[in-house]
Amino acid sequence: MRDQIDIKLATSPNDISAVSNLAAGISSLASTLDKNDDAARHTLLLKARTLVQALETPGETMIKHTWAQPGVAAGLISGVDTGLWTIMAKHVDEPQKVNDLADSLDMEPLLLVPELTSDWGWLSGSVAQGAVRSSFTNSRDITMGATLLIPQTIPLQMAYGNEQNCFEYLRSIGYGQQVNNHMGGYRQGRLPWIHPSIYPVETTILAGADTSPDTTLIVDVAGGLGHDISEFQRMYPNHPGKFVLQDLPVVIADAEKTIDPRIECMGHDFLAEQPIKGARAYFMHSIMHDWPDNVCQNILERLAEAMKPGYSKLLIFDCVIPRTGAYWENTAGDTLMMTQLCALERTEENWYDLIERSGLGLRIVKIWRCNQSDVENLIECEPV
């Protein structure tokens, strides 16, 4: 078999014929790029990645995935653990010498060389930030262990030898706060779902809403530390009604330390009866992809029971995978959901099966597409 494989298959560029057109497209986009146009920036980024893939050989792709990416992850995470990025972030605009950094960290200079030879000083400020820092340590301590054991161990319970679900396990090992930080930080730099270019909040939520002060405008279901509902409050400060943030009591205890006191915090399990009846909107961000269909149906049923026909909306901000050409973040997320939670990232057909064809009394009004990579989209639903 070995003699039948042509070595050129591993040493030839993947798609050399596409290089000329890709390079021309990149040049054209770059010549008119506006630093404030994030959609154009993202289009250019995708083309640049496609150009790299076309030029890359299968052998180089193998080395990238088996050598380079594990090495990059190791360097970034060790920089988090040692405090290197935090020190570098304080002097990001100044030359920084390995020996000086090593002295500050009481480390042997040679140990810092792998992290610093990649010229990551520009990244240090971002990695030093809490949400990004938590994402790296979560990856090392949770995600990698379960994911790299595919297919021998699915799900996470088998990989780590426990019977708890993912969220229970994370809290039991002291990672609850880090997960909340990660959930608040992974969308940094992307437009929020309430931006007018994505979802017309003024006409779909605010217009026609009950203006009585004791009514509820938005219930953020399993909203973690309240990143989304806080952003809504900042963007639409003159909103009618109340905001309610719901999550398990242990999460709400953390949220109450930092959230605006005008936002009501409520301990609640979304598998139990929804205590807020007839709100204008019930919102869930990246919740449904954490659970298999049977659990999601229970969650949706509790919400449908609380909604007021002709008035209430259910807004699900989650991944909607296209049938072809799925973005790499979607497919990577699908693997994570499978290994960590026995769940999945859903296609549009999956969402219609879950919401409309499960007999829950809900229908999809529209799927509002984001302007960037379609990693997440807003699924607007209402009771029938």
N, C-alpha and C positions, 0 to 999 in steps of 0.2 A: 504493500500500500504506500509505503514511504517513497518508493521509486516512482510511483505514478503521479505524485504531486509536483507540479512545476514550481520551483522556488520563486519564479517571477510573480506568482500570485501574492506572495508576501512582501515583495520588494518593489512592486509597481504602484504608482499613485492610484488612488481609488477611482478618480474621475477626471483625468487630465484634460479631457475635451471640454469640460465645463469651466475651466479656470479663466479663460479669456472673457467670457460673458460675465462671470461673477466679479472679476476684477474691474471690468468696465462699470458694472452696476454700483459697486462700492465707491468707485471714483466719482460717479455722478451724484450719488447721495451725499458723499462727504463734502462736495463742493458747495452744497447749499444747506448744510446742517446747521440748525439753530439750537444752541445749547438749552433752550427752554422747551424744545419740541421733543418730549420724551418718546412719543410714538415713533418718530423718525429715527431717533437714536437707537431704539430697540430693533427697528427694521434693519438698520445698518449692522447692528451687533449680530443678528441672525445670519445676514449675508456673509459677514466676516467669518463666522463659525463654519458656514457651509463651504467657504473657500478653503479653510484649513482642512476640513474633512476631504475635500476633493484632492488636495495636494498630498495629504498624508497617505502613507502606505499601510497595509494591514499590520506589518511588523511594527511600525511606529505607533499605531493605535494600541497594540498589545503592550508595548513598553509604557505608553502613557497611562494605561489603566492599571498595570501591575507594579510599576516602579514609581512613576511620577506622582500620580494622585495619592497613593498611600503616603509617600514622602511629604507631599504638601500638607496633608491632613496632620501628620505627625509633627511637622514644624509649627503649624498654626496652633495646635492644641498644647504643645509644650511651651509655646510662648504665652499662652493663657495661664497655664499652671504656674510658671515661674514668675509671672508678673511683668515679663519683658515688654509686652505691647502697651501696658499701662505706663511704664516709664518712658517708652519711646513717644507715646502720644503727647506727653508734656512738652516735648521739644521737637515736634514733627517737622518744623521748618528749619531746623539747624542740623549741621553735620553731626553724626553720632558714631563714635568709635566703639568697636567691639570691646576693647579693653576697659573702657569707661563703663559701658553697660554691664560687663561682667563684674566689675568692682561693686557697682550698685546692687547687684543681685547676689553677691558673694558666691560667684560661680567661676569655674574654670573657663577662660575665654574660648577654648576649643569647642566647648559644648554649645556655644551660641552660633558657631559658624554655619551649621545647616539651616538655621532659621533666617540668618541675615544675608546669606549669599544670593537669595532670590530678590533682594532689593524690595522688601515688603514694608519699608518705612511708611509709604503712603497709605497702607492698609491699617497701620497700628491704631489710629484714632477710632476707626470703626470697630475693630476687634476688641478694643478696650471697653467699648460701650456694653452695658449689662446684657441687653437682649442678644447681641451678636456673640458675646462671650459665652453665654449659656448655651447657644446653639451648638458651638463646637464641643463643649464638654458633654452635652446630651448625646451628640453623635458618637463620641468615643465610648461612653459608658453604657449607652442603651442601644442606639440604632445599629451600630456596626456589628455588635455581638450577635444580634438576632439575624440581621440581613446576610451576613457572610456565611451563615450556616445553612442557607437554602441549598438543596431541598430537604436536608436531613431533619431539620427542626422547624416546623411551622405550627403554632405561632410562637410569640415571645415566651409564653409560659414554659414551653419545652426547652427553649434555648437557655433559660435561666433557672429552670427547675423550680418553678413556683406555680401556684394555682390561682393567683390573683390576676385580674385583668390589668391591662397596661397602666391605667391611671392609678389604680390601687397600689400597684408595684412601685411606681415612680414616687408616690407619696411615702411609701414605707421605707424607701432608701434615702429620703430627704431631698428628692428632686422636684417636688411640687412647684416651688417658687421658680426654679429654673425653666420648667416647662411653660409656666405662665409668662415669663420674660420672653422666651422664644416665640410664643404665639403673638405677643405684642410687637415683636421686632422683625419677623420674617417678611412682612409686607412693606418695610420701610422703603421709601423711594417710589412706591406705586400709588396711583391715585386711589383714594378711598371710594367705596361703592356709592357714597352719597354725593360724589362730585357730579355736577350737572351734566357733564359729558358722558356719564355712565347711566345714572338713574335720576329722573326728574322728581326729586323729593318735593319740590314746591307744589307740583300739580297732582302727584299721586298720594302723598302722605299729609302734607300740611293743609292743602285745600280740602275743605269738607270735614276736617277733623273737629271733634267736639272741643270747644274752647273752655269748658268748665275746668276750674283749677284742680278739682279732685279726680279728674279722669286721667287715664293713662294713654300717652301717645305711643311710646315704644317700650316693649319688654325685650331686653337683650337676654335671650335664653342661653344658659351656660356660657355667659359672656366673659368668664375669666376675671381679669383685673379691670375690665371695663374700657379697654382701648377704643372699641368701636363707638360705644354710646357716648364716651367723653368727646370723641372727635365730632360726632353729630351735634353735641351741645355747643361746641366751639364754632362750627360752621353755620348753625341755625340757632343763634342765641334767643331769638324771639319766638320760639316754638310754643304752641299751646300745650296744655296738659303736663303730665309727669313722665319722667324716665324711670324705669325700674331695671336694675341689674340683678340677674338671678344666676346662682351657681351653688355648688355644694357648700355647706357652712364653712368648711376648712378653707375654701378659696375666698369666700366672701370676707372672712376675717382678715385676709391679706389685702383685699381690695379696699376695704374701709379705711385702711391706713393712708391711702393716697388719693382716693377718688373725691371729686367735688361733692360736698355734702348735700347739694341739691338733687343729686341722683340717689334714689332710694335703693338700698342694697337688701336683698332678700335671699336667705338660704332656701334652696329648692332643688329637688331631684326631678329631672324632666320626665322620668317614668311614672311619677305620681300625678295626681290631678293638678292642672294648672290653676293656681289660686287667683290670678288676674283675669277677670272675664271682660270680654268686649273691648280690648285695647285696639287702638287704630292699627298697630302693626306688631307682630311678633317676629323677632329677628334671630337668626342663627348663623354664626360665622365658623366655617370649617368644623361643624359638629357632625353632620350626617356621614361624612366620609370616614369617621372614626368607628362606625358601627355597621354590622351586617344588616340585611334588609329587615329581618324580623324585629330587631330592636328599633330600627328607624320607624317602622310602622307603628310601634307602640308610642314613640315620641310624637309622631305626627297625629296620632289619634287623640292624645291628650290635648294637643294644641287645637285641633279641629273642634273639639268639644267646647273650648273656651271662646272661640271666635264668633263674632256677630255677623251673620250673613248680610251682604250688601254694604258692609262697613269695614270689617277687619281684613287685614292682609297678613300673609305669611311670607317673609323674605328670607330666602336661603342663599347665603353667599358661599359658594362652594365650587369645586372643580367640575367642569363639564367637558369631558374628553371628546374630541371629534373622531369620526370613524377612521380617518386617515390623516397622516401628517401631524400626529399628536406632538405637542411641545415636550421637550425633555423633562421639564419640571413635573409635568403631569404623569409621565410614565415612571419617573423616579418615585413620585409620591404614591403611585399605585403599588409599587413594590413595598414601600414602607408601610402602607396601610395593611397589606396582606400579612407581612411578617410581624408587625407590632400589635395589630388589632383584629386580625381575621376579617378585615373589611376591604374596601376598594374605592378607587376613584371611578365615578360613574360617567357613562356616556349619556347623551341626550335621551336615547331610548330607555336606558336604565332609569333615568329620572321620571320619565312618563310612566313606566311600569310601577315605580315605587309610589308616586304621588297620585296618579289618576286611576290606575288600573288595580289598585289594592282595595277599592271600596271604602276609602276613608272619608269621602265627602269633600274632597279638595280637587281643584283643577289648576293647571298652570296657565296663568294669564300670558306671560311672556318670559323668555330668557334674555336678559339684558347683557350683552357682550361687553367686556372691558376693552379698552383701547390698546392694551399692551400685548401680553402673550397669551391671553385667555387662560391663564393658570386658574383663575377663579372668575365666576360669572354670577350675576344675581338672578335667581329664579323667583319670580313673583307669582304667588299663589293666592287663591281666595276660596272660601267655602262655596259649595254649589247648593 
